[in-house]
Every structure is written in C-alpha cells, then in structure tokens.
Amino acid sequence: MPLSGFLRFYQTYRNLDRIRQIVNVLLKHGFGQFVEQINLHRFIPLRKRIRAFGKWPTIERHTIPERLRMAFGELGPSFIKLAQLLSSRPDLITPAYANEFKKLQDKVPPFPAEIAKKTVESELGIRLEDVFSEFDETPVAAASIAQVHNATLRDGTKVIVKIQRPDIRETIETDISILNTIARLMVRYIPESRLFNPEGIVEEFSKTVRKELDFIVESKNAQRFKKNFADYKGVCIPTVYPELTTEKVIVMERFEGVRIDDIKGIEAMGVDRKELARRGVDIYFKMIFEDGFFHADPHPGNIFVLPDGRIGLMDFGIVGWVTPDMMEKMANAFLAIIRRDFDLLINQYIELGIVSDKVDIETFRREFKADLIELLQPLYDLTISEINFANYIETLTHLMVRHNLTIPSDLLLMNKTMLILDNIGRQLDPDFNFMLIAEPYASRLVRRRLSPHRLLEKARDNLAEAIELAQTTPRQLNIFLKRALKEELNFNVNLIGMQRLIKDIDRSSNRLAFSVIVAAIIIGSTMLIQSGPEGEAFGLPTIGIVGFFVAFVLGIWLLISIIRSGRL
C-alpha cells in the first residue's frame, strides 16, 4: 500500500467515531442516498442497511437546503463555519442553499469560567491576579471557536480577553480531514460535483478557519488596521497587547459604547445617525479602495458606536485583500458602466478569472452581454441616489450563477461585506444610499487608472512582460518540437465518469464470476451425490454434502455483499 493510502487509512480509523456520527446525522436528515453514492454506507450498521435495502427515507416537510442547514447545525462548529463560508458563495452552491445557510447562527453555550482562567494562565505563563485586577467570570459573548470575558489590567485599563475553546483545534482538524475525504469521494463517485469544486471549497474553508484559530494572526491584523487608520479620526481600532497574546488567548482594549444596530442607544448618546451611516461606509471604502485590506466580518456585534461618535471595530480574524490589479479592473468596470460599454465590462469579468477555460468565449460574450444590458439598461434612467445597491448586487450574483461563473473568494467576500454595510446603513438612516457614497471613491479609482504615473507604470510592466515573452518563447518552442519529434509529446484526456463506470463493470463481472463458481460447485456436488462415492452422512455422500455447504456459505456471502451495496 502506498504511504499516502496508508495515511488515509490511519486517519479514517482514528476518526471512525466522528465519521459514524456524521453519517448518522446525514441519515437522520434524509441524506441516505448521498451517503450511499459516495461509498460511506460501510459505516452504517448492517441492520439499518438491511432495513433500508437501498431505499433511504426522505423528509418531505423540509426542502433539501433546509435539511442540509439543520444537519450542519447539529454537526457543530466546523460545519457551522463551513456553512457560513458557503453562504457567501451562491455562485458555487446556488442562491437557495446560500440563503438557507445564512440562517445558521454561531451561538453555543459558554464553557466554564474555571477552564477559561486556567487556559489564560497556562498560555501566558502568569497568575491571573498578577496581570488583572478584575476578571469577569461571566462571558460577554460565546461562539463556536472562542468566548470573550471583560477584565481590567493592574493599571486600570479596561480590556477584553478572548479565549479559545478547549480542544477546538483538534475538533476542527479532525473535521477538516473528514471533509477532505468526503470531497474526494464526491469527485470520485459523483463526477458532476466537479462543477462546484468540493475539494477547492474544503481547502478554502481550512485556510480561513485555521487563520481564525490563530490569535497571533488576528493581533497582527488589528495592528495593521491601526496603522492604516492612524490619521483617520472617525474610527477607533483597539490596542492589542502582544505580550498577552498567544495562539489561544488575545487581550485587547475594551470599548465603552453600544452596538451599531442599537438605535435607541445611539440616540441616547446624541450621535447623528445619518452621519454615522455615511462614516461607516466611508471607513470601509477606505479599507477596500485605498488600503486594499478590509475587515471582512462587519456584523453588528463587531461594530460599536462610542460616545464621541467614533466607530470602533472589533474581531479581526476574517480579513480580505484587494490587489492593485483587482482595483484597476474594478475601475475599468466602473468606467465601462458609465460609458455603457458592455464589451469592455465583459472583458473585465474575463480578466478577473471568473470565466472558466472550458466556456465558449464567443457564446458567453453574446449571451452574457444580452443579460447585462437587461440588468443595467434600466439603471441609466435613474439618478445614482435611486439605485438600490443590495438589489443590484443580488441580481448580478444571480446572473453569475446562471452563466456558471466562479467569482474569486476575495471579491465575493467584498460583495458580502458591502451588502452587510448597506443593510446597517439603511437601519441607521432610512434615506441612506450606498451608491451615492460609493461614487467619489469609484471616481478616484477611474482617475487613478488614467493618471500619467499609473499609465507609465503599466507601460513599464507590459514592456517587461513582452521582453520576457520574447526571451522564453524560442526556448519553449524548441522544447516542444524536440518532444514532438521524439514522440514524447503526450496529451491527457479526462473522460468524466469513466472511472465510476469501470468500477461498476468490474464489480458486476466479479459478482457474475462468483455466481458461476457457486453454481459450478452446486452442479459438481449434485453429480458427486448421484455417483454415490464411499463415505456417507445423513444417507448422502460426504463430499457432496460439503460441496453444498460451501455453495450455501458463498451464496449467503454474495447476497450480503449485494444488500450492503444497496443495489440488486
């Protein structure tokens, strides 16, 4: 057995109890057919398989997305986090599933304060009373990965202490390993699942959740935001204490304010709600379009309003990046929309990498352009303040799904962030319009794209690429021709579903051969009984009786294997 195969076998054995739990939850919510399709039915008890006999029950009172959401909620932190990631990927899983996954809340009971205290002391190597004059045993927030306690340092500074749940890293690593196995099995046994790239989804999920598990990364993110907003007076980024931060514990400054969705609390402090909405979006546009680094989890629990009107941001575990190249393409797209140049707009979508290489570009251009015109043309009859940004983004996402386009994760994360901000802005100010605030930033992007400095920089980059291409092309062409002449040029053709077909044919032929052998034993035993050789048992030749017994055992074995597979 290859080393990789042995390691997979070992991991499967080690995670056996958790795999069985996952399989049972999927069965409970009516996904027996899926479990069987990806060859996980071997983890179902034989009695349950015989009872079902390949016809697994479904739950008619709930839709499939609802049932999957309930199953993920029951399976715990890893699956809840995965569902939250998928809720921002309607281009991969369709809007029906994405909308259902948005309902999953990351709320779990807190773990005991004694465990929290011991974790802080062991991680920081200190006694609690030596660092904190007060430590509130009742957590102010509890989620699947960590919980937060209020505390006060010995110098009187009010802080929060975020503490990771015990054994959560091991739990999530186990689930990631199982999810990787499920993704491989889906690609192997359900070839059409390749369309939404299950292995890529698990890889993206594992990267995201592992970053959330490392509070040192979160502290560095906070420090970067604090540096970016050093000269911006309208926002407050908490001070992080590096000497009190490890992978599992982080201590940072505590804000005395109210959540941004606490309208009564904001009014009681006398803060102008309209100005607050404008400032909040202004802060995020600075992050996205100037810094290229943005806070990607802006739900109301992470945004506070301070008594002086400043906005305080918390929780920097999830961040997004916007590269200069992506910024430029966004500027080009905005310019194309202004000029009603739909061909240029489609070019930007292609350059962003959202169009698969397998798509017929000319057909895509023709069909996508018609849909874009239908979507955007009515907007030209409106003023910018009349455009509903949330509806526009949602419609555009549906359009992407219809044309099987894969949107880059950072771009989707940015869209999700903007939609949340649009919703918060409308709660603060009924007359709030996202597009009106976005216009100055978009205009600056366009001007930056057309600036002499940027044009010169782009020309220099293009020239360098052309020189490199001129230098490498002859050598690559020479290698190609040499391989062709030596008949060493190979082409790989991947026939979707062929492996599964071969396996099914192989299984069927094995069963047929097995059945022929059983029949041969029965016929041979019958002939031996008829010939009547010496040695009898129960009045019949012994060797004939043994033959019948062997045929009976092999026949039962064959029947059980067919029942276990669920296919007759």
Number of C-alpha atoms within 10 A of each C-alpha: 6 6 8 9 10 11 12 13 12 12 15 17 11 12 15 14 12 16 20 17 14 20 20 19 18 22 19 15 19 21 22 24 18 17 22 19 17 18 16 16 21 14 18 18 12 14 10 10 20 14 11 14 16 18 13 17 14 17 12 9 8 13 12 18 15 18 21 20 22 20 22 22 20 14 16 16 21 25 20 23 24 21 25 20 20 21 24 22 25 21 24 22 15 18 18 14 20 22 17 19 26 15 15 17 14 15 13 15 10 18 15 11 15 9 13 24 17 14 18 24 16 11 16 17 10 13 13 17 12 9 16 17 15 16 20 14 15 13 19 12 16 20 16 19 24 21 21 23 21 20 23 19 18 13 9 11 13 18 23 22 24 25 25 26 21 15 9 16 18 10 14 21 15 19 22 20 17 19 23 19 17 20 22 15 18 22 19 20 18 17 16 13 14 15 12 15 14 20 20 13 18 19 14 14 21 22 10 17 21 15 16 20 20 18 23 19 18 22 25 15 20 23 18 14 21 18 12 16 18 12 9 11 9 16 21 20 21 21 15 21 13 14 9 17 21 18 17 21 23 25 27 23 19 19 20 11 19 21 18 26 18 14 14 10 16 23 11 9 15 12 18 13 19 16 12 21 23 18 19 22 19 17 16 21 20 16 20 20 22 17 17 16 20 26 24 22 22 22 15 16 15 15 20 24 26 20 17 11 20 18 24 23 22 20 20 22 23 18 19 20 19 18 15 13 10 18 20 19 21 20 24 21 22 20 19 18 16 11 11 15 14 20 13 16 21 20 15 21 16 16 11 17 13 15 20 12 9 6 12 10 13 9 10 14 15 12 12 19 16 12 15 15 14 11 14 15 13 9 15 12 9 10 9 17 14 13 16 15 19 20 11 13 15 16 13 16 20 15 17 19 19 13 15 18 19 20 21 13 15 16 15 18 23 22 18 21 20 21 19 17 21 21 15 20 25 15 18 21 16 10 11 20 21 26 17 15 18 14 13 12 17 21 14 14 22 20 14 16 18 15 12 11 11 14 13 12 12 13 12 12 12 12 12 12 12 11 11 11 11 11 11 10 11 11 10 11 10 11 11 13 13 13 12 12 9 8 9 11 11 8 6 5 6 8 8 14 14 12 14 14 12 11 12 12 12 12 12 12 12 12 16 12 12 15 16 12 15 21 14 14 20 20 16 16 23 17 12 18 18 12 11 15 13 9 10 14 11 7 7 16 20 19 19 25 19 14 20 19 15 15 21 15 12 16 17 11 12 16 13 14 13 14 18 21 16 19 10 8
